[in-house]
Amino acid sequence: MAFRIKLKDSVESTIAVVKSKIAENGGTFNWNGSSGQLSLKTPLGKVEGNCKTISEQEIEIAMTKLPLFVSENQVKGKIEEYLG
């Protein structure tokens, strides 16, 4: 399942912020200009997903691995928290 996030800034500046926040929290975020992969550590296990640009103001994230008690909404909320 995938979710979309509306961006306040350009994709490039948003990706830079998210990448930095994920790295600060022990995760990884690889981006090639229009798509990428993310990996986050949680107390319940590793979260992984793929993301892609939908438009200049929106990205889509599809989760590929979630621990049993971690929901996509929790991941979406954390990423939105990173964006302020």
C-alpha positions as CSV (number, residue, x, y, z in Angstrom):
1,M,0.0,0.0,0.0
2,A,1.2,3.5,-0.8
3,F,0.5,7.0,0.6
4,R,1.2,10.5,-0.8
5,I,2.7,13.5,0.9
6,K,2.0,17.0,-0.3
7,L,5.1,19.1,-0.2
8,K,5.5,22.7,1.0
9,D,8.8,23.2,-0.9
10,S,10.3,21.7,-4.0
11,V,11.0,18.0,-4.2
12,E,14.8,18.6,-4.1
13,S,14.7,20.7,-0.9
14,T,12.2,18.4,0.7
15,I,14.3,15.3,-0.1
16,A,17.3,17.0,1.4
17,V,15.4,17.6,4.7
18,V,14.0,14.1,4.9
19,K,17.3,12.5,4.0
20,S,19.0,14.4,6.8
21,K,16.3,13.6,9.4
22,I,16.3,9.9,8.5
23,A,20.1,9.8,8.8
24,E,20.0,11.6,12.2
25,N,17.7,8.8,13.4
26,G,19.8,5.9,12.1
27,G,18.1,5.3,8.8
28,T,19.1,5.6,5.2
29,F,17.5,7.4,2.2
30,N,18.8,7.0,-1.3
31,W,17.4,9.3,-4.0
32,N,18.3,9.4,-7.7
33,G,16.4,12.5,-8.7
34,S,12.9,11.1,-9.3
35,S,12.7,8.0,-7.1
36,G,14.4,6.3,-4.2
37,Q,14.4,3.9,-1.3
38,L,14.2,4.5,2.5
39,S,15.0,2.5,5.5
40,L,14.1,3.5,9.1
41,K,14.9,1.8,12.4
42,T,12.1,1.5,15.0
43,P,12.0,-0.1,18.4
44,L,9.8,-2.8,16.8
45,G,12.0,-3.5,13.8
46,K,13.1,-2.1,10.4
47,V,10.8,-0.2,8.1
48,E,11.6,-0.1,4.4
49,G,9.9,1.6,1.4
50,N,10.2,3.0,-2.1
51,C,9.3,6.5,-3.1
52,K,8.8,8.5,-6.3
53,T,7.9,11.9,-7.5
54,I,4.3,12.4,-8.5
55,S,4.5,16.1,-9.2
56,E,6.7,19.0,-8.2
57,Q,4.6,19.3,-5.0
58,E,3.9,15.6,-4.2
59,I,5.7,12.3,-3.6
60,E,4.4,8.8,-3.1
61,I,5.8,6.3,-0.7
62,A,5.1,2.6,-0.9
63,M,6.1,0.6,2.1
64,T,7.8,-2.7,1.3
65,K,8.6,-3.9,4.9
66,L,6.8,-3.0,8.1
67,P,7.1,-4.7,11.6
68,L,3.9,-6.3,12.8
69,F,2.9,-3.4,15.1
70,V,4.0,-0.4,12.9
71,S,1.4,1.0,10.5
72,E,1.8,3.0,7.4
73,N,0.1,5.9,9.1
74,Q,2.8,5.9,11.8
75,V,5.5,6.1,9.1
76,K,3.6,8.8,7.2
77,G,3.2,10.8,10.5
78,K,6.9,10.5,11.2
79,I,7.9,11.7,7.7
80,E,5.4,14.6,8.0
81,E,6.9,15.4,11.4
82,Y,10.4,15.6,9.7
83,L,9.0,18.1,7.2
84,G,7.7,20.3,10.0
